[in-house]
């Protein structure tokens, strides 16, 4: 039987010199029993250098308490040259542990 556990993320784009927050790419996490995983249970791996244009890969994860398995979600943060146009600016209002 396939687990219900998942981490849902989204890719974002920011311009150089903009602030980036880990919460910008995290949407939600659900454990194998269909229960919401609290933000403080999410680990974030990877770094974004907002001063250097490029693609940065971020991993959001938690250990499912019922299965003991690590569940991951992946997101890409694209830092665009300050001269480029963007369609979505990263903003955050929640905190995630690092």
Rosetta constraint file for C-alpha pairs under 8 A:
AtomPair CA 3 CA 32 HARMONIC 5.34 0.50
AtomPair CA 4 CA 30 HARMONIC 7.29 0.50
AtomPair CA 4 CA 31 HARMONIC 6.59 0.50
AtomPair CA 4 CA 32 HARMONIC 4.65 0.50
AtomPair CA 4 CA 33 HARMONIC 6.71 0.50
AtomPair CA 4 CA 34 HARMONIC 6.13 0.50
AtomPair CA 5 CA 29 HARMONIC 7.45 0.50
AtomPair CA 5 CA 30 HARMONIC 5.14 0.50
AtomPair CA 5 CA 31 HARMONIC 4.24 0.50
AtomPair CA 5 CA 32 HARMONIC 4.26 0.50
AtomPair CA 5 CA 33 HARMONIC 7.39 0.50
AtomPair CA 5 CA 34 HARMONIC 6.86 0.50
AtomPair CA 5 CA 64 HARMONIC 7.50 0.50
AtomPair CA 5 CA 71 HARMONIC 6.87 0.50
AtomPair CA 6 CA 29 HARMONIC 5.65 0.50
AtomPair CA 6 CA 30 HARMONIC 5.40 0.50
AtomPair CA 6 CA 31 HARMONIC 6.62 0.50
AtomPair CA 6 CA 32 HARMONIC 7.96 0.50
AtomPair CA 6 CA 71 HARMONIC 6.17 0.50
AtomPair CA 6 CA 72 HARMONIC 6.93 0.50
AtomPair CA 6 CA 73 HARMONIC 7.16 0.50
AtomPair CA 7 CA 27 HARMONIC 7.75 0.50
AtomPair CA 7 CA 28 HARMONIC 5.96 0.50
AtomPair CA 7 CA 29 HARMONIC 4.25 0.50
AtomPair CA 7 CA 30 HARMONIC 6.53 0.50
AtomPair CA 7 CA 60 HARMONIC 7.09 0.50
AtomPair CA 7 CA 61 HARMONIC 7.02 0.50
AtomPair CA 7 CA 71 HARMONIC 6.80 0.50
AtomPair CA 7 CA 72 HARMONIC 5.80 0.50
AtomPair CA 7 CA 73 HARMONIC 4.73 0.50
AtomPair CA 8 CA 26 HARMONIC 6.57 0.50
AtomPair CA 8 CA 27 HARMONIC 5.38 0.50
AtomPair CA 8 CA 28 HARMONIC 5.25 0.50
AtomPair CA 8 CA 29 HARMONIC 6.05 0.50
AtomPair CA 8 CA 73 HARMONIC 5.98 0.50
AtomPair CA 9 CA 25 HARMONIC 5.38 0.50
AtomPair CA 9 CA 26 HARMONIC 4.63 0.50
AtomPair CA 9 CA 27 HARMONIC 5.15 0.50
AtomPair CA 9 CA 28 HARMONIC 7.15 0.50
AtomPair CA 9 CA 73 HARMONIC 6.15 0.50
AtomPair CA 9 CA 74 HARMONIC 6.49 0.50
AtomPair CA 9 CA 75 HARMONIC 5.89 0.50
AtomPair CA 10 CA 25 HARMONIC 4.94 0.50
AtomPair CA 10 CA 26 HARMONIC 6.52 0.50
AtomPair CA 10 CA 27 HARMONIC 7.01 0.50
AtomPair CA 10 CA 75 HARMONIC 5.76 0.50
AtomPair CA 10 CA 76 HARMONIC 7.65 0.50
AtomPair CA 11 CA 25 HARMONIC 6.09 0.50
AtomPair CA 11 CA 75 HARMONIC 5.11 0.50
AtomPair CA 11 CA 76 HARMONIC 4.88 0.50
AtomPair CA 11 CA 77 HARMONIC 5.83 0.50
AtomPair CA 11 CA 78 HARMONIC 7.91 0.50
AtomPair CA 12 CA 24 HARMONIC 7.61 0.50
AtomPair CA 12 CA 25 HARMONIC 6.66 0.50
AtomPair CA 12 CA 75 HARMONIC 7.98 0.50
AtomPair CA 12 CA 76 HARMONIC 6.60 0.50
AtomPair CA 12 CA 77 HARMONIC 5.04 0.50
AtomPair CA 12 CA 78 HARMONIC 6.33 0.50
AtomPair CA 12 CA 88 HARMONIC 6.29 0.50
AtomPair CA 12 CA 89 HARMONIC 7.04 0.50
AtomPair CA 12 CA 90 HARMONIC 6.30 0.50
AtomPair CA 13 CA 77 HARMONIC 5.67 0.50
AtomPair CA 13 CA 78 HARMONIC 4.64 0.50
AtomPair CA 13 CA 79 HARMONIC 5.88 0.50
AtomPair CA 13 CA 80 HARMONIC 6.99 0.50
AtomPair CA 13 CA 86 HARMONIC 6.35 0.50
AtomPair CA 13 CA 87 HARMONIC 7.19 0.50
AtomPair CA 13 CA 88 HARMONIC 5.76 0.50
AtomPair CA 13 CA 89 HARMONIC 6.05 0.50
AtomPair CA 13 CA 90 HARMONIC 6.75 0.50
AtomPair CA 14 CA 18 HARMONIC 6.37 0.50
AtomPair CA 14 CA 20 HARMONIC 7.59 0.50
AtomPair CA 14 CA 50 HARMONIC 7.84 0.50
AtomPair CA 14 CA 77 HARMONIC 7.46 0.50
AtomPair CA 14 CA 78 HARMONIC 6.35 0.50
AtomPair CA 14 CA 79 HARMONIC 5.05 0.50
AtomPair CA 14 CA 80 HARMONIC 6.09 0.50
AtomPair CA 14 CA 86 HARMONIC 6.71 0.50
AtomPair CA 14 CA 88 HARMONIC 7.07 0.50
AtomPair CA 14 CA 89 HARMONIC 5.28 0.50
AtomPair CA 14 CA 90 HARMONIC 6.09 0.50
AtomPair CA 15 CA 50 HARMONIC 7.40 0.50
AtomPair CA 15 CA 53 HARMONIC 7.84 0.50
AtomPair CA 15 CA 79 HARMONIC 5.38 0.50
AtomPair CA 15 CA 80 HARMONIC 4.68 0.50
AtomPair CA 15 CA 81 HARMONIC 5.93 0.50
AtomPair CA 15 CA 82 HARMONIC 5.25 0.50
AtomPair CA 15 CA 84 HARMONIC 7.33 0.50
AtomPair CA 15 CA 85 HARMONIC 7.94 0.50
AtomPair CA 15 CA 86 HARMONIC 7.18 0.50
AtomPair CA 15 CA 89 HARMONIC 7.90 0.50
AtomPair CA 16 CA 50 HARMONIC 5.18 0.50
AtomPair CA 16 CA 51 HARMONIC 5.13 0.50
AtomPair CA 16 CA 52 HARMONIC 6.36 0.50
AtomPair CA 16 CA 53 HARMONIC 6.29 0.50
AtomPair CA 16 CA 79 HARMONIC 5.87 0.50
AtomPair CA 16 CA 80 HARMONIC 5.85 0.50
AtomPair CA 16 CA 81 HARMONIC 5.53 0.50
AtomPair CA 16 CA 82 HARMONIC 5.14 0.50
AtomPair CA 17 CA 50 HARMONIC 5.29 0.50
AtomPair CA 17 CA 51 HARMONIC 5.15 0.50
AtomPair CA 17 CA 82 HARMONIC 7.64 0.50
AtomPair CA 18 CA 50 HARMONIC 6.06 0.50
AtomPair CA 18 CA 51 HARMONIC 7.97 0.50
AtomPair CA 19 CA 50 HARMONIC 6.72 0.50
AtomPair CA 19 CA 90 HARMONIC 7.60 0.50
AtomPair CA 20 CA 24 HARMONIC 7.19 0.50
AtomPair CA 20 CA 48 HARMONIC 7.37 0.50
AtomPair CA 20 CA 50 HARMONIC 7.02 0.50
AtomPair CA 20 CA 90 HARMONIC 6.09 0.50
AtomPair CA 20 CA 91 HARMONIC 7.19 0.50
AtomPair CA 21 CA 90 HARMONIC 7.29 0.50
AtomPair CA 21 CA 91 HARMONIC 6.95 0.50
AtomPair CA 21 CA 92 HARMONIC 6.04 0.50
AtomPair CA 22 CA 26 HARMONIC 7.05 0.50
AtomPair CA 22 CA 44 HARMONIC 7.27 0.50
AtomPair CA 22 CA 92 HARMONIC 7.77 0.50
AtomPair CA 22 CA 95 HARMONIC 7.61 0.50
AtomPair CA 22 CA 96 HARMONIC 6.75 0.50
AtomPair CA 23 CA 27 HARMONIC 7.90 0.50
AtomPair CA 23 CA 91 HARMONIC 7.92 0.50
AtomPair CA 23 CA 92 HARMONIC 5.43 0.50
AtomPair CA 23 CA 93 HARMONIC 7.19 0.50
AtomPair CA 23 CA 94 HARMONIC 5.90 0.50
AtomPair CA 23 CA 95 HARMONIC 6.05 0.50
AtomPair CA 23 CA 96 HARMONIC 6.29 0.50
AtomPair CA 24 CA 90 HARMONIC 5.47 0.50
AtomPair CA 24 CA 91 HARMONIC 5.51 0.50
AtomPair CA 24 CA 92 HARMONIC 5.01 0.50
AtomPair CA 25 CA 75 HARMONIC 6.45 0.50
AtomPair CA 25 CA 77 HARMONIC 7.98 0.50
AtomPair CA 25 CA 90 HARMONIC 7.89 0.50
AtomPair CA 26 CA 60 HARMONIC 7.45 0.50
AtomPair CA 28 CA 36 HARMONIC 7.52 0.50
AtomPair CA 28 CA 37 HARMONIC 7.54 0.50
AtomPair CA 29 CA 36 HARMONIC 5.99 0.50
AtomPair CA 29 CA 37 HARMONIC 5.25 0.50
AtomPair CA 29 CA 38 HARMONIC 7.74 0.50
AtomPair CA 30 CA 34 HARMONIC 5.60 0.50
AtomPair CA 30 CA 35 HARMONIC 5.37 0.50
AtomPair CA 30 CA 36 HARMONIC 4.61 0.50
AtomPair CA 30 CA 37 HARMONIC 5.39 0.50
AtomPair CA 31 CA 35 HARMONIC 5.41 0.50
AtomPair CA 31 CA 36 HARMONIC 6.50 0.50
AtomPair CA 31 CA 37 HARMONIC 6.35 0.50
AtomPair CA 31 CA 64 HARMONIC 5.70 0.50
AtomPair CA 31 CA 65 HARMONIC 7.69 0.50
AtomPair CA 31 CA 66 HARMONIC 8.00 0.50
AtomPair CA 32 CA 64 HARMONIC 6.73 0.50
AtomPair CA 32 CA 66 HARMONIC 6.86 0.50
AtomPair CA 32 CA 67 HARMONIC 7.36 0.50
AtomPair CA 33 CA 66 HARMONIC 7.68 0.50
AtomPair CA 37 CA 41 HARMONIC 6.63 0.50
AtomPair CA 37 CA 42 HARMONIC 7.69 0.50
AtomPair CA 38 CA 42 HARMONIC 7.21 0.50
AtomPair CA 39 CA 95 HARMONIC 7.04 0.50
AtomPair CA 39 CA 96 HARMONIC 5.53 0.50
AtomPair CA 39 CA 97 HARMONIC 7.54 0.50
AtomPair CA 40 CA 95 HARMONIC 7.74 0.50
AtomPair CA 40 CA 96 HARMONIC 5.68 0.50
AtomPair CA 40 CA 97 HARMONIC 5.62 0.50
AtomPair CA 41 CA 62 HARMONIC 6.23 0.50
AtomPair CA 41 CA 97 HARMONIC 7.43 0.50
AtomPair CA 42 CA 60 HARMONIC 6.40 0.50
AtomPair CA 42 CA 61 HARMONIC 5.52 0.50
AtomPair CA 42 CA 62 HARMONIC 5.14 0.50
AtomPair CA 42 CA 96 HARMONIC 6.43 0.50
AtomPair CA 42 CA 97 HARMONIC 6.49 0.50
AtomPair CA 43 CA 60 HARMONIC 5.65 0.50
AtomPair CA 43 CA 61 HARMONIC 5.20 0.50
AtomPair CA 43 CA 62 HARMONIC 6.19 0.50
AtomPair CA 43 CA 96 HARMONIC 7.26 0.50
AtomPair CA 43 CA 97 HARMONIC 5.96 0.50
AtomPair CA 43 CA 98 HARMONIC 5.64 0.50
AtomPair CA 44 CA 58 HARMONIC 6.97 0.50
AtomPair CA 44 CA 59 HARMONIC 5.73 0.50
AtomPair CA 44 CA 60 HARMONIC 4.73 0.50
AtomPair CA 44 CA 61 HARMONIC 6.60 0.50
AtomPair CA 44 CA 96 HARMONIC 7.54 0.50
AtomPair CA 44 CA 97 HARMONIC 7.03 0.50
AtomPair CA 44 CA 98 HARMONIC 5.33 0.50
AtomPair CA 45 CA 58 HARMONIC 5.75 0.50
AtomPair CA 45 CA 59 HARMONIC 5.06 0.50
AtomPair CA 45 CA 60 HARMONIC 6.54 0.50
AtomPair CA 45 CA 98 HARMONIC 7.38 0.50
AtomPair CA 46 CA 56 HARMONIC 7.57 0.50
AtomPair CA 46 CA 57 HARMONIC 6.32 0.50
AtomPair CA 46 CA 58 HARMONIC 4.78 0.50
AtomPair CA 46 CA 59 HARMONIC 6.49 0.50
AtomPair CA 47 CA 56 HARMONIC 6.93 0.50
AtomPair CA 47 CA 57 HARMONIC 7.61 0.50
AtomPair CA 47 CA 58 HARMONIC 6.87 0.50
AtomPair CA 48 CA 56 HARMONIC 5.78 0.50
AtomPair CA 48 CA 77 HARMONIC 7.28 0.50
AtomPair CA 49 CA 53 HARMONIC 7.95 0.50
AtomPair CA 49 CA 79 HARMONIC 7.95 0.50
AtomPair CA 50 CA 79 HARMONIC 6.28 0.50
AtomPair CA 52 CA 79 HARMONIC 6.90 0.50
AtomPair CA 52 CA 81 HARMONIC 7.79 0.50
AtomPair CA 53 CA 78 HARMONIC 7.34 0.50
AtomPair CA 53 CA 79 HARMONIC 4.61 0.50
AtomPair CA 53 CA 80 HARMONIC 5.01 0.50
AtomPair CA 53 CA 81 HARMONIC 5.43 0.50
AtomPair CA 54 CA 78 HARMONIC 5.72 0.50
AtomPair CA 54 CA 79 HARMONIC 5.19 0.50
AtomPair CA 54 CA 80 HARMONIC 6.63 0.50
AtomPair CA 55 CA 76 HARMONIC 6.43 0.50
AtomPair CA 55 CA 77 HARMONIC 5.74 0.50
AtomPair CA 55 CA 78 HARMONIC 4.44 0.50
AtomPair CA 55 CA 79 HARMONIC 6.29 0.50
AtomPair CA 56 CA 76 HARMONIC 5.55 0.50
AtomPair CA 56 CA 77 HARMONIC 5.10 0.50
AtomPair CA 56 CA 78 HARMONIC 6.28 0.50
AtomPair CA 56 CA 79 HARMONIC 7.84 0.50
AtomPair CA 57 CA 74 HARMONIC 7.08 0.50
AtomPair CA 57 CA 75 HARMONIC 5.88 0.50
AtomPair CA 57 CA 76 HARMONIC 4.67 0.50
AtomPair CA 57 CA 77 HARMONIC 6.44 0.50
AtomPair CA 58 CA 74 HARMONIC 5.82 0.50
AtomPair CA 58 CA 75 HARMONIC 5.24 0.50
AtomPair CA 58 CA 76 HARMONIC 6.17 0.50
AtomPair CA 58 CA 77 HARMONIC 7.53 0.50
AtomPair CA 59 CA 72 HARMONIC 6.57 0.50
AtomPair CA 59 CA 73 HARMONIC 5.81 0.50
AtomPair CA 59 CA 74 HARMONIC 4.71 0.50
AtomPair CA 59 CA 75 HARMONIC 6.51 0.50
AtomPair CA 60 CA 72 HARMONIC 5.60 0.50
AtomPair CA 60 CA 73 HARMONIC 5.18 0.50
AtomPair CA 60 CA 74 HARMONIC 6.33 0.50
AtomPair CA 61 CA 70 HARMONIC 6.63 0.50
AtomPair CA 61 CA 71 HARMONIC 5.44 0.50
AtomPair CA 61 CA 72 HARMONIC 4.33 0.50
AtomPair CA 61 CA 73 HARMONIC 6.35 0.50
AtomPair CA 62 CA 70 HARMONIC 5.66 0.50
AtomPair CA 62 CA 71 HARMONIC 5.55 0.50
AtomPair CA 62 CA 72 HARMONIC 6.86 0.50
AtomPair CA 63 CA 68 HARMONIC 5.94 0.50
AtomPair CA 63 CA 69 HARMONIC 5.42 0.50
AtomPair CA 63 CA 70 HARMONIC 4.32 0.50
AtomPair CA 63 CA 71 HARMONIC 6.13 0.50
AtomPair CA 64 CA 68 HARMONIC 5.19 0.50
AtomPair CA 64 CA 69 HARMONIC 5.39 0.50
AtomPair CA 64 CA 70 HARMONIC 6.16 0.50
AtomPair CA 64 CA 71 HARMONIC 6.78 0.50
AtomPair CA 65 CA 69 HARMONIC 7.76 0.50
AtomPair CA 80 CA 84 HARMONIC 5.93 0.50
AtomPair CA 80 CA 85 HARMONIC 7.82 0.50
AtomPair CA 80 CA 86 HARMONIC 7.62 0.50
